[in-house]
Structure formats: structure tokens, C-alpha cells
Amino acid sequence: MTAALELEGLRKSFGKTEIIRGVDLSIGKGERHAIIGPNGAGKSTLFNLITGRFPQTSGHVRLHGHDLAGKAPFEINRMGLSRSFQITNIFPRMTVFENVRCSLLWSMGYKYSFWNMVSKSRALNEGAEEILEQINLSSRRDLPAGVLSYAEQRALEIGITIAGGADVIMLDEPTAGMSNTETDYIVGLIEKVTEGKTLIMVEHDMGVVFGLCDRISVLVYGEIVATGEPEAVRADQAVQEAYLGAALEAEH
Amino acid sequence: MTDTSSIMAKKRSYGGLSTGTVAPWVICTAILLVLPYVFQSNSALTIMNQMAITIVFALAYNMLLGQGGMLSFGHAVYMGMGGFMCMHVMNWVEYENIPLPLPLLPVIGGLFGMGMATIIGSFSTRTAGTVFAMISLGIGELIAASSVIVVAFFGGEEGVSGDRTYGLPVFGYEFLTKIEVYYLTAGWLVLSALLMYLFSRTPVGRMANAVRDNPERAQFLGYSARWVRFYSFCASGFFAGVAGGLFAINFEILTEENLNLVTSGSILLITFLGGVGFFFGPIIGAIVFTLLQSVLSLQTELWQLYVGALFVLTVMYFPGGLAGVLMMHVVPYKLGKLGTLVVPYIKTLIPAAIGILGLASFCELMFHFKHAAVGEHDMSLFGIEFSTHSPIPWIVIIGLTVIGFWLAKRSSAELRETWGNANVMTSSKEGGAQ
């Protein structure tokens, strides 16, 4: 069985600085995988390389066995990979409903159509309502997305990310900057909406990571120092030295 | 709250046309049909035709600026090119006896405008923002400059002129009279406005908004921001070309003026003045601007100063434009508090109007004092005749200005407070005002 996402010898340099220093990783279908690591380890850069935001310097990214080299973000998205961003990335001046509806358009086959009316398609509108229901934003339906609370915007972004029906979902720090109750809510939401899909997330909150994910990779200075089940990673000596210890220290 | 709205969401029906969306179109069409009976003079018809053309152009421009987030400094090119092409076709119809009915001419203008937009857009829509704006400026300048170089097409300095009446008569109409041209123009206005509105409701029209708000996010939803911009650009070029065709029919002449940066600049001004955030914004902008241009310019030589001041004030204090000012009142209206605003409005706006008129009078007085012919001391303002060399008019005008603004400022606090109250719910019910 081919992996949902496979990274092979992936490297990225900005000028002379090498940020990603040879990452090999294979994530199976339906797996929930977390990438953790100290600040500046290159987690977001890794995400950006996978999703085509930056070109890699060398190495390969394969989605369901297809090489993504040279593909633009929109092409990668069409192949079934969808992502969210560390800094909330939505359409602030459009209504919540429009945000979700727009994210359904391509997957429903509308492409660049200028002969269909979006309001006439039952499947499109009901699909958007359903997603709103899932992310509990039905009551905010007609508000501009920019006026929502931070947690609501994060929920909306998750809704936009999953709406297109991609089977590989990548979330970049979905709970960053949230209170405990908000975090619990978002984690529940992520669990619900990624049912049966491959999930790859960057996350700082260890509680979230250990509770939600099947496997964890630890990224330190552009290299993966450990990959495995949460318990194994927690027990790993190298990880504790390189990261968890530092993270614990940083919290004090 | 959640329960009721989810029930409402389930009840919502899709596909049907609601009266809320159809009514404005029916009303506006009816007004267009009746207008020539209200304003019958020839000059009024000219103004209304000019207005209709400007509305089509402004709406086309707003497909870029408001809907797509692309600031163009050279959009006159597409209207102008469409217009020039229509003039040539009009002449071919005359000399070669091509059986082309005049009302179809704007289609040719539109297709030519779209053709131009396809070429230019293929490289200019790569990004929005500064690069797009600069390319549009460059292309605008380039085409305007070629009008004296490519004389065969642009007719050099005297432009290209023709005669619209040689086309195939349509139901016996040869478009000799202004009124016939008015109905032709009005018909195209309604058709183009409707098509542009419908375009904004299509998937690519919706994505134009998405790309405007956040091109990167749109990319990660499977859409290429560049293609979305390109389609908007072509569609905008088409309707700008239609406006050019209507211009050709109305004025029977196109010159370099139709291509240059002044025209491009004024359509930006018109669109912004009306409000880029709402579909009907440019319509208001076009109406107000055409009125100012045609009516105010008859009254005073300084009209451009006032229009400029209006534009600057709009940008500074009402970035939503005139449409934005109107739509600000929707929340108070929904809360049933619009009535509370009437008295504070009268108390503030009437003194403010006096102040503004006083200030304008001062400008007029100054202008007359400085620039009138030697020995010419008499001038008239608002039907009152006086001498510019006596101190009394100066004192009166300055006094009125100061008092007007002072009164307006004094009551503006009350207006602000009432406005604040009118925008919040008094009861503890949730929802509504945000």
C-alpha cells in the first residue's frame, strides 16, 4: 500500500542557511500524525514545502505516490491535500457561509464557471450548511468572517480546510493562542471532522498531541530525531534531551 | 439562538428568485422608462445618456476594483478601444452597406474590449497590488500615446467620427432622435448591469471576492488566483467595451480623450465616490458625478475643486463611499431606530450645509476678486448681486461659514451619541447589531 504522504531526503535552504536538513517520513492512510519540535525547528517550513508554498531545494514529496515537485498549491490541493495556516487565513470580508461555500466550489466541479449561479445549486448550498453545522457556526452564518472571535475563526478555518473533501488534511498549530476550554473544543472538532482521513498537524500543546495522534515525529533543527507512537516518543532519551526537556524548562 | 437559526437554515430554499432581489431591478427599469417623460429637454437626455454610459463603465470598473481587488489606472483603454472599433464598424456599415442593426453595435465594442483585456490580462493579472496597478498605468499611457502614432485606427488628433443612422433600421427606428438613442442606451444599461450582477453570483465571481480577500487561501482551495483575476479582467474588459460602443453611438466621435489617463482617473474617482463595497455603489457614483459635472460646471468654473474636495473627504471619512453611507443606515432601520436620527441630522446637517455653501461662496468670491476682468466688480451668488470690492459680502460670507460650522460642530456630539444608540439593541436580545 502506498503511503498517503511520503517525504524522501527533503531539504530546503534559504541562502546559505539550511532549514530542513534531509527529512524522510512516511505517513499511512488514515493515520493521525503530529510533528512537534522546538521553535525554529522548521515545522512550518516543512508544511510549506509539502503544500507547494515554497519549492524544495532537493528531495521528494509524494502524495499517494505522485511526486509533487513543481506543482503549484492549487494543483496540489486538487490532488487531495488541504491545509490550514498558523496565522488564521480566511476570507475576512466575506460571510462565514460564503467562506465555506467558496471552499466547496472546486471539489464540486464548478471550476471557473460563469454560467452557473451559486445560489441555484442545492448540493452546493446544503453542503456548505452541513459544514457550518459540523463546525457549530450555523448561528454566525451571515456575519463577515472577520468579526468572529479568534476561536470561531480557527474553527472556520478548519471548516474551510476540510470542506473540499481532501483526504489528507494538514493543520498548522490549530490550537495556538487558545484557552483550555477553546482547545478542548477545537480538539473535539478536529477529531470529528477528520474521521477516516489522514491528518498531519504541527502542534505545541503536548496534551493535544498525545491525546489525538497515532504517531508523532519530533523535528529538531531541520531533522527528524524520532518517529513513533506517543508513548515510545515520550520515553525516547534523545527526544527528552533535545526537546521535551527544553520545552519543560521553557514553561518554567 | 442556535436552534432557531438552524431551523431557519433548513427552511431556506435555494434556486428561487426572491422579491427582495428582483424588486430593485424592476423599479430601476421602470424609472429608466419613465425618466424621459419627466425630463424632456434635449440637454437632459444628453445628461441621462452620458450617465447611463458612465454607469456601465463604472460597474465594469468595479468588477476589478470592488469585486476583484485590482486597482487599475488605465481602464479607459478598454472602453476607448471598444468605442474606436465601433466607430470603424459604424463607418463600414455606412460605406459597405453591411446589414448590421445599430443596437447590436455595443456587442462588437464589448468583444473588442474583451480581446484587448485578454491580451493585456494575460500578463498583468499575474499579481494584484502595485505590479498590476503599474502595468495598467503603463499600458494606459502606451495606448493613449499610440493614438497619435497609429493614425489609421485612432484617427490622430481629430479622432474617428461617423454617423449612426446608416445602420439597418430596427422596427422602423433609425436612431435619428435623442430619445431613440436614450432607450437604446437604457436597454443596454439594464442588460449589462444585470449580466454583471449575475456574473458576481457565479462560481468565478464568488472566487473573485475570495481572491481579493486572500489570494493565498484561494490557492489552497484549488483555485489559481491568477486565472480567477484573468477571468474577472476579461469580463470587465467586455463591459467596458460595451460602454465604449454606447459612447460611439451617442456621440458619434471618439478621440484620444477617451483613452487617456484623465478618463481612467475619473472612473476610479467615480467608482470610489459611489462605493466599491456594494454592487450598486458605482451606479450612485456615476449619477452623482455626471450631475456634478454637467450641472455644477454650468454654475461655476470651480466645479473641479469641489469635486476634488468631495473625493478627498469621501476617501478620508467614508471609505465605503456614498453607498457605504446609505448602507450604514441598515442597522438602525432594522432596529426601528431610524426615526431617532432625523432631528439630530437636521440639527447638524443644515448648519453644516450653510457652512459648506459659505466656504464655497468664499472661494467663488476670492476667485472673482482675483480673476475677473479689470473693473468688473459685480458678481452674483445664489441670485444675489453685490460688489466684490465692498467689505459687506466678505463679512457676511465669512460670518455664515463660521457660524454654520460652529453650529454643526456643537450638535455633532448629539448626533454621534444618537447614532451610537441607534446601532445597539436596547433590549437584551441577542443578535442583530454587531
Interface residues (C-beta under 8 A of the other chain):
Chain A: T51 R53 A72 P73 F74 N77 R78 S82 R83 F85 N89 I90 F91 P92 R93 M94 E98 R101 C102 S103 L105 W106 S107 Y110 K111 Y112 S113 F114 W115 N116 M117 V118 S119 K120 S121 R122 N125 E126 E129 L132 E133 N136 S138 S139 R141 L143 V147 I160 G164
Chain B: M1 T2 S5 S6 A9 K10 R12 Y14 G15 L198 F199 R201 T202 P203 V204 G205 R206 M207 N209 A210 R212 D213 N214 E216 R217 A218 Q219 F220 L221 G222 Y223 S224 A225 W227 V228 Y231 A235 Q434
